[in-house]
Amino acid sequence: MFGWFRRAPAAPTEEQLRVTQALIGYPPYAPPKWEPDPNPEVTRAASLQYRDYFLGGTRARLEALRAFLANFEVILNLDDAGLMAVSTWLPRWADLLVNNFNYPAVWNAYHRFDAPWSGTLSGLNVIFDLGIYYAECVWIRRTKLEWIVVRGPEGATHFIKGLPGDGKLFDPIHFTYWRCQGIRKAKLPNSHYRTYLGGDSFARHVLSKAPPGRRSRKIT
């Protein structure tokens, strides 16, 4: 299933080399191994264990993202200037984090943890942590939000509950994967994803779920 990892890649560009260098030492997201079990109580306990793992690691994940972005002269903050800095970074660099977002094996590694996030998949760690950053940027501008984290046989979801609008749950972890994939597609000839290349695109998406003027806690 992962035979494509062994294909000889084209000569990397300077930008690809810069991303590869910045990824060295990035801490992998490595949740507890999922063991299928017919007992619903065991499955529920495993899901709660994953939830605790995720929630217990968000601070450290953001610090890893902060160190990574510093390689590109981007200072990770939750304020409007910091959000815009990350939003400007994304169109130039995010598509270089993974070789091919379209392969099911890559999506399954990201969503189901089918393969460790190392080597050619190490960029998935950054994409995942960008999802946490998205959530934090919303969280700090709104009140009464809640993580709903569930893991099952088909993968994991990380929903935010309490957003404005129609009340639908939103998964920022999935969103950042599709956003990075969209940036890759936007750079293809005659692409319909050109809006993804706007430097303010990511920021506008965040702020659409976090109207300005509302602050639930101090921005750092």
Backbone as JSON, one array per atom type, in Angstrom:
{
  "sequence": "MFGWFRRAPAAPTEEQLRVTQALIGYPPYAPPKWEPDPNPEVTRAASLQYRDYFLGGTRARLEALRAFLANFEVILNLDDAGLMAVSTWLPRWADLLVNNFNYPAVWNAYHRFDAPWSGTLSGLNVIFDLGIYYAECVWIRRTKLEWIVVRGPEGATHFIKGLPGDGKLFDPIHFTYWRCQGIRKAKLPNSHYRTYLGGDSFARHVLSKAPPGRRSRKIT",
  "N": [[0.81, -1.2, 0.0], [2.06, 1.15, 0.59], [3.94, 1.49, -1.36], [4.54, 3.62, -3.03], [6.12, 5.29, -1.54], [8.68, 4.56, -2.03], [9.39, 5.37, -4.51], [11.59, 6.99, -6.77], [12.23, 10.31, -6.12], [11.74, 13.49, -7.81], [14.35, 15.91, -8.36], [14.74, 17.89, -5.53], [13.41, 21.2, -4.96], [14.75, 24.4, -3.93], [13.01, 25.45, -2.04], [11.64, 23.16, -1.2], [13.74, 21.78, 0.0], [14.26, 23.49, 2.09], [11.94, 23.24, 3.65], [12.14, 20.52, 4.3], [14.48, 20.54, 5.83], [13.62, 22.12, 7.98], [11.81, 20.43, 9.13], [13.26, 18.54, 10.46], [13.65, 16.83, 13.42], [11.14, 17.47, 14.33], [8.61, 16.86, 16.63], [6.91, 13.81, 16.55], [3.4, 13.12, 16.2], [2.04, 10.75, 18.07], [-0.23, 8.78, 18.89], [-1.77, 6.48, 21.3], [-1.71, 3.04, 20.37], [-4.31, 1.71, 18.39], [-6.45, -0.86, 19.2], [-8.62, -3.03, 17.83], [-11.72, -4.05, 19.23], [-14.44, -6.07, 20.14], [-15.95, -5.45, 22.34], [-17.94, -2.91, 23.49], [-17.43, -1.27, 25.69], [-14.69, -1.41, 26.04], [-13.88, -0.24, 23.67], [-14.92, 2.33, 24.04], [-13.38, 3.14, 26.24], [-10.86, 3.19, 25.07], [-11.23, 5.24, 23.25], [-11.6, 7.4, 24.99], [-9.1, 7.41, 26.15], [-7.58, 8.21, 23.98], [-8.64, 10.77, 23.63], [-7.75, 12.02, 25.98], [-5.01, 11.92, 25.5], [-4.77, 13.57, 23.26], [-5.83, 16.1, 24.19], [-4.12, 16.55, 26.29], [-1.77, 17.13, 25.07], [-1.81, 19.44, 23.53], [-0.62, 21.93, 24.14], [2.14, 21.41, 23.97], [2.23, 20.66, 21.3], [1.66, 23.05, 19.97], [3.91, 24.52, 20.68], [5.86, 23.13, 19.31], [5.06, 23.69, 16.7], [5.48, 26.43, 16.75], [8.29, 26.57, 16.93], [8.96, 25.4, 14.5], [7.87, 27.19, 12.56], [9.4, 29.38, 13.09], [11.66, 28.99, 11.62], [11.03, 30.09, 9.25], [10.87, 32.72, 9.65], [8.48, 33.4, 10.88], [6.46, 34.39, 13.48], [4.73, 32.71, 15.86], [1.74, 33.61, 17.03], [-1.41, 34.22, 18.69], [-2.83, 36.49, 18.22], [-4.26, 39.01, 15.98], [-2.26, 39.86, 14.2], [-0.42, 37.77, 14.35], [-1.98, 35.64, 13.41], [-2.39, 36.5, 10.77], [0.2, 36.37, 9.83], [0.74, 33.61, 9.81], [-1.26, 32.87, 8.02], [-0.34, 34.11, 5.7], [1.97, 32.69, 5.3], [1.1, 30.11, 4.61], [0.12, 29.78, 1.78], [2.48, 29.75, 0.31], [4.11, 27.71, 1.33], [2.72, 25.47, 2.46], [1.85, 23.37, 0.77], [4.11, 21.91, 0.37], [4.57, 20.29, 2.47], [3.79, 17.62, 2.42], [4.25, 14.92, 0.14], [2.2, 13.97, -1.63], [-1.0, 14.74, -1.38], [-3.22, 13.52, -2.38], [-3.1, 10.77, -2.37], [-4.72, 7.93, -1.06], [-3.42, 6.55, 0.96], [-1.96, 8.48, 2.32], [-3.94, 10.16, 3.39], [-5.22, 8.23, 5.02], [-3.17, 7.68, 6.79], [-3.09, 10.11, 8.1], [-5.71, 10.47, 9.1], [-6.45, 8.0, 10.2], [-4.21, 7.07, 11.4], [-2.62, 5.13, 10.21], [0.03, 4.81, 9.55], [3.27, 5.66, 10.86], [4.02, 9.12, 11.56], [6.48, 10.05, 10.19], [9.6, 10.47, 8.38], [8.76, 10.57, 5.0], [6.24, 11.3, 5.69], [6.4, 13.15, 7.71], [5.61, 15.8, 7.58], [2.92, 15.76, 8.1], [2.61, 16.15, 10.79], [2.94, 18.9, 11.16], [0.74, 19.87, 9.72], [-1.36, 18.82, 11.24], [-0.9, 20.16, 13.65], [-1.3, 22.75, 12.85], [-4.03, 22.66, 12.67], [-4.71, 22.52, 15.38], [-3.78, 25.02, 16.09], [-5.52, 26.63, 14.58], [-7.91, 26.1, 15.96], [-7.27, 27.2, 18.47], [-7.01, 29.89, 17.81], [-9.63, 30.5, 17.22], [-10.83, 29.86, 19.62], [-9.83, 31.73, 21.43], [-11.13, 33.99, 20.76], [-13.76, 33.64, 21.17], [-16.44, 32.49, 23.35], [-17.48, 29.72, 25.4], [-16.84, 27.38, 23.96], [-16.08, 23.99, 22.96], [-14.1, 21.07, 22.88], [-14.78, 18.14, 21.07], [-13.71, 15.1, 21.02], [-13.18, 12.12, 19.43], [-12.37, 8.74, 18.93], [-12.4, 5.95, 16.79], [-12.9, 2.75, 15.09], [-12.71, 3.61, 12.42], [-11.17, 5.85, 12.42], [-10.18, 9.13, 13.7], [-11.87, 11.97, 15.09], [-11.96, 15.5, 15.62], [-13.75, 17.63, 16.83], [-15.04, 20.99, 17.07], [-17.31, 22.41, 19.23], [-19.97, 24.73, 19.55], [-19.75, 26.89, 17.86], [-20.68, 29.79, 15.87], [-23.67, 30.23, 13.81], [-25.23, 27.61, 12.02], [-24.99, 25.68, 13.91], [-23.58, 23.39, 13.33], [-21.02, 20.93, 13.81], [-17.49, 21.45, 13.67], [-14.43, 20.43, 12.29], [-11.28, 21.29, 12.82], [-8.86, 20.01, 12.45], [-9.18, 18.25, 10.32], [-9.86, 20.21, 8.46], [-7.47, 21.69, 8.04], [-5.9, 19.86, 6.69], [-7.32, 19.56, 4.25], [-7.15, 22.17, 3.42], [-4.38, 22.53, 2.95], [-4.05, 20.64, 0.93], [-5.72, 21.85, -0.95], [-4.23, 24.13, -1.53], [-2.09, 22.98, -2.85], [-3.45, 22.05, -5.15], [-4.27, 24.49, -6.15], [-2.05, 25.53, -7.34], [-1.78, 24.27, -9.7], [-2.09, 24.28, -13.31], [-4.79, 26.21, -14.65], [-6.43, 26.0, -12.41], [-9.21, 25.64, -10.14], [-8.99, 26.47, -7.62], [-7.89, 28.88, -6.9], [-8.4, 30.88, -5.02], [-7.37, 29.93, -2.69], [-4.8, 30.7, -2.61], [-4.63, 33.23, -1.71], [-3.19, 35.5, 0.56], [-4.58, 36.17, 2.84], [-6.49, 34.28, 3.14], [-6.7, 31.99, 4.88], [-6.77, 33.29, 7.35], [-9.15, 34.77, 7.12], [-10.99, 32.7, 7.08], [-10.73, 31.63, 9.64], [-11.54, 33.87, 11.18], [-14.14, 34.09, 10.36], [-15.43, 32.31, 11.92], [-14.99, 33.35, 14.31], [-15.98, 36.09, 15.31], [-14.69, 39.45, 15.3], [-13.8, 41.4, 18.19], [-14.68, 39.93, 20.29], [-13.42, 38.41, 23.09], [-12.28, 35.75, 24.91], [-10.24, 35.07, 26.61], [-6.92, 36.04, 27.63], [-4.87, 37.05, 24.95], [-1.96, 35.53, 23.75]],
  "CA": [[0.0, 0.0, 0.0], [2.91, 2.33, 0.69], [5.03, 1.34, -2.32], [4.89, 4.89, -3.65], [7.15, 5.94, -0.75], [10.0, 4.15, -2.49], [9.66, 5.9, -5.83], [12.65, 7.99, -6.81], [11.63, 11.63, -6.29], [12.44, 14.46, -8.63], [15.29, 16.73, -7.6], [13.98, 18.87, -4.74], [13.67, 22.62, -5.13], [15.3, 25.04, -2.73], [11.94, 25.57, -1.05], [11.41, 21.83, -0.64], [14.86, 21.49, 0.89], [14.1, 24.31, 3.29], [10.91, 22.61, 4.46], [12.7, 19.27, 4.81], [15.41, 20.88, 6.9], [12.87, 22.63, 9.12], [11.07, 19.32, 9.74], [14.16, 17.68, 11.23], [13.45, 16.9, 14.86], [9.77, 17.82, 14.7], [8.08, 15.74, 17.42], [5.78, 13.14, 15.89], [2.16, 12.87, 16.92], [2.03, 9.28, 18.14], [-1.23, 8.38, 19.88], [-1.76, 5.05, 21.66], [-2.12, 2.13, 19.3], [-5.72, 1.31, 18.44], [-6.67, -2.31, 19.13], [-10.06, -3.31, 17.66], [-12.28, -4.93, 20.26], [-15.91, -6.11, 20.01], [-16.58, -4.96, 23.57], [-18.13, -1.45, 23.37], [-16.82, -0.57, 26.82], [-13.26, -1.32, 25.75], [-13.76, 0.75, 22.61], [-15.15, 3.64, 24.65], [-12.22, 3.47, 27.07], [-9.76, 3.52, 24.16], [-11.52, 6.56, 22.7], [-11.32, 8.36, 26.05], [-7.65, 7.46, 26.28], [-7.09, 9.05, 22.89], [-9.04, 12.14, 23.93], [-6.82, 12.54, 26.99], [-3.72, 12.09, 24.85], [-4.86, 14.76, 22.41], [-5.99, 17.32, 24.98], [-2.95, 16.74, 27.15], [-0.58, 17.47, 24.3], [-2.0, 20.58, 22.63], [0.36, 22.99, 24.43], [3.42, 21.01, 23.41], [2.13, 20.67, 19.84], [1.76, 24.44, 19.53], [5.31, 24.93, 20.82], [6.59, 22.52, 18.18], [4.72, 24.48, 15.52], [6.14, 27.72, 16.91], [9.7, 26.39, 16.58], [9.04, 25.12, 13.06], [7.59, 28.4, 11.79], [10.49, 30.33, 13.3], [12.61, 28.77, 10.53], [10.56, 30.88, 8.11], [10.7, 34.07, 10.19], [7.09, 33.59, 11.29], [6.28, 34.31, 14.92], [3.41, 32.14, 16.11], [0.91, 34.23, 18.06], [-2.84, 34.05, 18.47], [-3.46, 37.76, 17.91], [-4.58, 39.18, 14.57], [-1.03, 39.94, 13.43], [0.13, 36.42, 14.27], [-2.85, 34.87, 12.52], [-2.13, 36.91, 9.4], [1.53, 35.88, 9.47], [0.57, 32.19, 9.45], [-2.09, 32.84, 6.82], [0.53, 34.49, 4.58], [2.95, 31.6, 5.11], [0.48, 28.89, 4.08], [0.08, 29.58, 0.32], [3.81, 29.52, -0.28], [4.84, 26.57, 1.85], [1.96, 24.35, 3.01], [1.75, 22.25, -0.16], [5.37, 21.18, 0.36], [4.7, 19.49, 3.69], [3.56, 16.22, 2.08], [4.49, 14.72, -1.28], [0.99, 13.85, -2.42], [-2.18, 14.72, -0.54], [-4.3, 12.78, -3.03], [-3.01, 9.33, -2.13], [-5.49, 7.47, 0.1], [-2.52, 6.13, 2.04], [-1.58, 9.66, 3.09], [-5.12, 10.53, 4.17], [-5.44, 7.22, 6.05], [-2.15, 7.9, 7.81], [-3.46, 11.31, 8.86], [-7.02, 10.32, 9.75], [-6.57, 6.74, 10.92], [-2.9, 6.74, 11.98], [-2.2, 3.85, 9.62], [1.49, 4.77, 9.44], [3.89, 6.71, 11.7], [4.24, 10.41, 10.91], [7.91, 10.28, 10.13], [10.09, 10.36, 7.01], [7.98, 11.3, 4.0], [4.98, 11.74, 6.3], [6.64, 14.0, 8.87], [4.87, 17.05, 7.43], [1.57, 15.63, 8.66], [2.63, 16.71, 12.14], [2.73, 20.34, 11.05], [-0.64, 20.07, 9.3], [-2.17, 18.53, 12.42], [-0.72, 21.22, 14.64], [-1.98, 23.93, 12.31], [-5.42, 22.49, 13.06], [-4.81, 22.94, 16.78], [-3.61, 26.48, 16.08], [-6.8, 27.17, 14.12], [-8.87, 26.03, 17.07], [-6.88, 28.15, 19.5], [-7.32, 31.23, 17.33], [-11.08, 30.68, 17.38], [-11.14, 29.74, 21.04], [-9.46, 32.92, 22.16], [-12.01, 35.07, 20.31], [-15.15, 33.29, 21.47], [-16.64, 31.82, 24.62], [-18.35, 28.54, 25.44], [-16.49, 26.36, 22.97], [-15.75, 22.71, 23.57], [-13.57, 20.01, 22.02], [-15.41, 16.81, 21.1], [-12.69, 14.25, 20.42], [-13.63, 10.72, 19.43], [-11.61, 7.83, 18.07], [-13.05, 4.67, 16.57], [-12.24, 1.89, 14.11], [-12.53, 4.28, 11.14], [-10.32, 7.02, 12.54], [-10.43, 10.06, 14.79], [-12.43, 13.28, 14.78], [-11.63, 16.51, 16.62], [-14.73, 18.66, 16.53], [-15.29, 22.13, 17.95], [-18.72, 22.64, 19.46], [-20.3, 26.05, 20.07], [-19.48, 27.92, 16.87], [-21.9, 30.48, 15.42], [-24.26, 29.73, 12.57], [-26.28, 26.6, 12.08], [-24.75, 24.74, 14.99], [-22.85, 22.21, 12.9], [-19.7, 20.74, 14.36], [-16.42, 21.75, 12.73], [-13.18, 19.73, 12.63], [-10.16, 22.06, 12.28], [-7.77, 19.1, 12.09], [-9.48, 17.86, 8.94], [-9.86, 21.39, 7.62], [-6.12, 22.1, 7.63], [-5.43, 18.92, 5.66], [-7.95, 19.93, 2.98], [-6.62, 23.47, 3.03], [-3.05, 22.32, 2.36], [-4.29, 19.96, -0.35], [-6.26, 22.86, -1.87], [-3.12, 24.99, -1.96], [-1.38, 22.21, -3.87], [-4.26, 22.07, -6.35], [-4.35, 25.86, -6.64], [-0.84, 25.84, -8.1], [-1.85, 23.57, -10.97], [-2.65, 25.14, -14.38], [-6.26, 26.3, -14.79], [-7.04, 25.5, -11.17], [-10.39, 26.31, -9.6], [-8.73, 26.7, -6.2], [-7.0, 30.04, -6.82], [-8.64, 31.69, -3.82], [-6.56, 29.38, -1.6], [-3.48, 31.32, -2.66], [-4.69, 34.55, -1.09], [-2.47, 35.52, 1.83], [-5.5, 36.35, 3.96], [-7.57, 33.29, 3.02], [-6.8, 31.21, 6.11], [-7.19, 34.2, 8.42], [-10.57, 35.09, 6.95], [-11.77, 31.52, 7.45], [-10.73, 31.59, 11.11], [-12.33, 34.97, 11.73], [-15.56, 33.88, 10.06], [-15.96, 31.54, 13.04], [-14.63, 34.06, 15.53], [-16.18, 37.51, 15.03], [-13.81, 40.34, 16.07], [-14.4, 42.13, 19.3], [-15.03, 39.03, 21.39], [-12.23, 37.81, 23.63], [-12.62, 34.93, 26.07], [-9.08, 35.04, 27.5], [-5.83, 36.88, 27.16], [-4.14, 36.59, 23.77], [-0.51, 35.46, 23.95]],
  "C": [[0.86, 1.26, 0.0], [4.11, 2.24, -0.27], [5.47, 2.64, -2.94], [5.94, 5.64, -2.85], [8.53, 5.69, -1.34], [10.33, 4.68, -3.87], [10.74, 6.98, -5.77], [12.04, 9.37, -7.05], [12.41, 12.48, -7.27], [13.38, 15.27, -7.75], [14.53, 17.81, -6.83], [14.37, 20.3, -5.06], [14.28, 23.18, -3.85], [14.24, 25.16, -1.64], [11.64, 24.23, -0.4], [12.52, 21.45, 0.34], [14.74, 22.27, 2.2], [13.04, 23.72, 4.22], [11.44, 21.32, 5.09], [13.64, 19.53, 5.97], [14.67, 21.32, 8.15], [12.13, 21.51, 9.85], [11.95, 18.4, 10.58], [13.92, 17.9, 12.72], [12.05, 17.28, 15.28], [9.15, 16.65, 15.46], [6.87, 15.1, 16.75], [4.57, 13.02, 16.81], [1.96, 11.36, 16.91], [1.06, 8.82, 19.21], [-1.13, 6.9, 20.21], [-2.28, 4.2, 20.5], [-3.57, 1.71, 19.5], [-5.83, -0.19, 18.25], [-8.15, -2.58, 19.0], [-10.55, -4.31, 18.7], [-13.8, -4.91, 20.13], [-16.64, -5.57, 21.23], [-16.72, -3.44, 23.49], [-17.5, -0.67, 24.51], [-15.31, -0.4, 26.62], [-13.01, -0.26, 24.68], [-13.94, 2.16, 23.17], [-13.95, 4.06, 25.49], [-11.03, 3.87, 26.2], [-9.97, 4.9, 23.55], [-11.23, 7.65, 23.74], [-9.82, 8.5, 26.29], [-7.04, 8.34, 25.19], [-7.43, 10.51, 23.16], [-8.08, 12.77, 24.94], [-5.44, 12.79, 26.39], [-3.71, 13.37, 24.02], [-4.9, 16.04, 23.24], [-4.77, 17.61, 25.85], [-1.72, 17.21, 26.4], [-0.69, 18.73, 23.47], [-0.98, 21.69, 22.88], [1.71, 22.65, 23.78], [3.39, 21.02, 21.88], [2.26, 22.1, 19.3], [3.2, 24.95, 19.66], [6.16, 24.34, 19.71], [6.32, 23.29, 16.9], [5.4, 25.84, 15.57], [7.61, 27.63, 16.48], [9.88, 26.15, 15.09], [8.87, 26.4, 12.25], [8.68, 29.45, 11.97], [11.56, 30.17, 12.22], [12.26, 29.59, 9.29], [10.28, 32.33, 8.53], [9.24, 34.39, 10.49], [6.99, 33.4, 12.8], [4.85, 33.85, 15.2], [2.75, 32.82, 17.3], [-0.54, 34.02, 17.7], [-3.55, 35.36, 18.13], [-3.65, 37.91, 16.4], [-3.33, 39.22, 13.69], [-0.4, 38.56, 13.27], [-0.67, 35.53, 13.34], [-2.57, 35.22, 11.07], [-0.76, 36.42, 8.93], [1.46, 34.41, 9.06], [-0.22, 32.07, 8.16], [-1.27, 33.18, 5.57], [1.53, 33.4, 4.27], [2.34, 30.42, 4.34], [0.53, 28.77, 2.55], [1.43, 29.28, -0.31], [4.38, 28.17, 0.11], [4.01, 25.33, 2.17], [1.88, 23.14, 2.09], [3.01, 21.41, -0.21], [5.54, 20.27, 1.58], [4.56, 18.0, 3.44], [3.7, 16.06, 0.58], [3.21, 14.68, -2.1], [-0.22, 13.68, -1.51], [-3.28, 13.82, -1.1], [-4.24, 11.28, -2.79], [-3.86, 8.94, -0.93], [-4.61, 7.07, 1.26], [-2.11, 7.31, 2.91], [-2.74, 10.11, 3.97], [-5.37, 9.52, 5.29], [-4.39, 7.33, 7.16], [-2.54, 9.06, 8.71], [-4.72, 11.07, 9.69], [-7.1, 9.08, 10.65], [-5.28, 6.31, 11.61], [-2.42, 5.38, 11.5], [-0.69, 3.71, 9.51], [2.07, 5.87, 10.32], [4.13, 7.98, 10.9], [5.71, 10.76, 10.97], [8.34, 10.13, 8.67], [9.27, 11.2, 6.06], [6.65, 11.81, 4.54], [5.18, 12.71, 7.46], [5.9, 15.33, 8.79], [3.45, 16.97, 7.94], [1.5, 16.21, 10.07], [2.35, 18.21, 12.12], [1.28, 20.64, 10.68], [-1.59, 19.86, 10.48], [-2.1, 19.68, 13.42], [-1.27, 22.55, 14.16], [-3.48, 23.87, 12.62], [-5.65, 22.89, 14.51], [-4.7, 24.45, 16.88], [-4.9, 27.16, 15.62], [-7.79, 27.22, 15.27], [-8.54, 27.04, 18.15], [-7.2, 29.58, 19.09], [-8.82, 31.53, 17.44], [-11.43, 30.76, 18.86], [-10.9, 31.05, 21.79], [-10.36, 34.11, 21.83], [-13.48, 34.8, 20.61], [-15.22, 32.65, 22.86], [-17.49, 30.57, 24.4], [-18.1, 27.58, 24.27], [-16.04, 25.1, 23.68], [-15.17, 21.77, 22.52], [-14.44, 18.76, 22.18], [-14.49, 15.89, 20.31], [-13.11, 12.8, 20.56], [-12.72, 9.92, 18.5], [-12.34, 6.5, 17.99], [-12.32, 3.87, 15.52], [-11.93, 2.6, 12.79], [-11.68, 5.54, 11.23], [-10.73, 7.91, 13.7], [-11.03, 11.35, 14.27], [-12.14, 14.22, 15.95], [-12.53, 17.72, 16.36], [-14.67, 19.8, 17.55], [-16.8, 22.32, 18.03], [-18.92, 24.05, 20.01], [-20.0, 27.19, 19.14], [-20.78, 28.59, 16.43], [-22.46, 29.84, 14.17], [-25.29, 28.66, 12.84], [-26.04, 25.53, 13.13], [-24.02, 23.48, 14.59], [-21.49, 22.15, 13.56], [-18.65, 20.99, 13.27], [-15.13, 21.09, 13.21], [-12.0, 20.49, 12.03], [-8.98, 21.19, 11.87], [-7.96, 18.61, 10.66], [-9.38, 19.05, 8.0], [-8.45, 21.74, 7.14], [-5.52, 21.13, 6.62], [-6.0, 19.32, 4.3], [-7.46, 21.28, 2.5], [-5.25, 23.32, 2.35], [-3.16, 21.6, 1.02], [-4.83, 20.96, -1.37], [-5.19, 23.8, -2.38], [-2.3, 24.28, -3.02], [-2.14, 22.26, -5.2], [-4.3, 23.47, -6.98], [-3.15, 26.23, -7.51], [-0.76, 25.08, -9.42], [-2.42, 24.51, -12.04], [-4.17, 25.08, -14.4], [-7.0, 25.78, -13.56], [-8.25, 26.33, -10.78], [-10.2, 26.66, -8.12], [-7.9, 27.95, -5.96], [-7.2, 30.87, -5.56], [-7.8, 31.2, -2.63], [-5.19, 30.04, -1.54], [-3.48, 32.74, -2.1], [-4.03, 34.52, 0.28], [-3.37, 35.68, 3.04], [-6.58, 35.27, 4.02], [-7.78, 32.51, 4.31], [-7.31, 32.09, 7.26], [-8.67, 34.52, 8.32], [-11.44, 33.92, 7.36], [-11.86, 31.41, 8.97], [-11.68, 32.64, 11.66], [-13.81, 34.85, 11.41], [-16.23, 33.07, 11.17], [-15.67, 32.21, 14.37], [-14.77, 35.55, 15.29], [-15.29, 38.39, 15.88], [-14.56, 41.03, 17.18], [-14.81, 41.25, 20.45], [-13.77, 38.31, 21.84], [-12.6, 37.03, 24.89], [-11.46, 34.84, 27.06], [-7.95, 35.81, 26.86], [-5.12, 36.26, 25.97], [-2.65, 36.62, 24.06], [0.17, 35.1, 22.66]]
}
